[in-house]
Every structure is written in structure tokens, then in C-alpha cells.
Amino acid sequence: MLVKQILSSKSDNTVITIAPSATISEAAALLAARRIGSVVVSEDGETALGMLSERDIVRELGNRGPACMSDSVSQMMTADPVTCQINDSVEKIMQTMTDRRFRHLPVVQDGRMVGIVTIGDAVKARLSELSMEKSALEGMIMGH
């Protein structure tokens, strides 16, 4: 299965972004309101400048306390985020996410973001593939 197939199966393919000048407090409110674990940092909604996750915020809260909530997103984000392409395989993105310890990957086509895939999306796609393979093998064994 390919990333484009994952994106086409998602009910909402909107990429949630936040400006690098926004505060960490605003980012935390956005994450909570949208019930998401990470947000893409972007000036124009098409180019990923960075990623900011709940983990980033919690780590900094643990290190510095609530003072970090007035910092700008650009101060805490992971710059130059790893992305994937629409024709990448599920196996490839799962390997990237596992190796790099990411849970979210922006999907880029022709230099602009067209979606985001999560580790949950990738696991769901892979389980679907395995189920289809299992059914096909059972059919072959049973002579169907």
C-alpha cells in the first residue's frame, strides 16, 4: 500500500498548521482543541518549516516550567522535518517513523504539503494489507 492510498482513505485530510511566531501556549491550545499530538509549523500552510509535538512541550515544561509557554513555536519546534512522498510505501514510512521515533510525517508532493500520515494510519493500512493477504492465502489453500 502507498501513502496516497492512506490519504485517500482518511475522512479528513486537512493538515493542521501553526505559524512559527505563535506561542507555545497557543500551540498547546490548538493541539488540545483538535485532539492531535503534533502540528506542522508553516508560514503559508504549504511548506513545512518544522514540527511541534506534545512531547516537545512536555519535555520543555519539565525542564523549565511554565515560563516556556510564552516562547515562540519556532524556538521549540523540530526544524526541517522529515517528510514522505505520496508514492512511498507503508513499509518505508513505518521504518522511517520507527528509526527516527516520529509519530507524524507530512506528505509532500511537488514541494507542497498534501497531507499528513500518522503511525496509527500506517499501522491500520498494514493490518488491512495483512488481512487481505491472509484471506487470499486461505482461499488458495481451500481451492477457491
N, C-alpha and C positions, 0 to 999 in steps of 0.2 A: 504494500500500500504506500502511496505517496502523500506528501504533505498537502497537495492540492485536494486530494480526496478527503483528508481530515477536515480541511477548511470548508469544503462543500457540505459536509455532514453536520457542521456546527449550526445551531439555531441562531446564534448571534456572533457575527464575525467582526464586530466593532473592536478596534484597537483603542484601548483607553490610554490617553497620554496626559502628561502634565508638563508645564513649562519648567525649564531649569531654574528660573527665578522664583518659582513658588516656594513656600516654606515647607519644612518637614511636617509641621502641624497640618497644613493644607493637604499634603500628600497622604498623611495618616487618615484624615477625614475622608478623602476620596477612596482609599483602599477599603475603609470600613463601610462606606455607603454603597460601594459597588460589590462588596463581598469578594474581593480579589486579593491575591497575595503579592502582586507585583504590578508596577506601572511603567510604561515606556516613557522616557524623558525625551521630549521633542518640542522644537520651536514651531514647526509647521504641520505637525500631525502626519507627516510622510517620511521623515528622516529620523531614525533612532539615534539619538545622541548618547543615551545611557539607559540604564535600568535601575529602578529603586524597588527594593522588596521590603516586606515586613521584617524580615531577618536583619536587613541593614539598619532599620530604625531601632529595633530592639537591641541590637548589638551596641549601637551608639548610646542609647538610653542607659544601658548597663555600664558603659564606660564613663559617660559624662553627666548623666542625669537629665532632667527635663530641660536644661538650658539648650540642648541640641535641637529642640523643637522649633526654635526661631531661625535655625540655619537654613540656607537655601538648598533646594534639591540638588543643585549642581555640586555642592560641597560633599554630599553623601552618596551620590549615585555611582554606579559602576559605569565608567565611561567606555565608549567604543564597544558596545555589546556584541556578543556573538549572535549571529543570525543564521537563518536557514533559507533555503530556496524552495519554491513550490514543487520542484521535481525531485527533492531529496526523499529518500526512503524513510519509513518509520524506524527501521533498524539504525540508520545513520543518526537520526535526531535523538533516538534513545541513547545511543552510545555517547553522543556529544553531551547530552544532559547528565548522564551518569559520570562521565570523565570530569566534566567541569563543575559538577554539583549545582546545576541550574534546574529550575522548575518551569521556566518560561523562555521561549525563543520567539523573537519577532521573525515573521516571514517576509522576505524581501523579494520583489520582482522588478526588474528594470530600475533598480535604485530607490524604489519607494516601498514602504510597508504596505502589505496587503492583508495582514492578519497576524495572529499570534497563536502558537501552539503551546500547550502545557504538557507536563509529564502525564497528567490524567488523560488528556486527549490521545497521547501516544500509546499509553497502556490499553485504553479502550480499543483503539484501532488494531493493536497487535492481538488482543484477545479475540476480536472479531475474525481476524485472519486465521488464527489457530482453530477457531470453531469451524470455519469453512473447510479448512484442511482436514480436520477430523471427520467431518461429515463426508467429504469426498473419499477419504480412505476407507471409512466404514462401508460406503456404497460400493467401492471396488471389491472389498473383501466379501461382501454379501452378494456380489454379482449383479448389482443394479446399474 
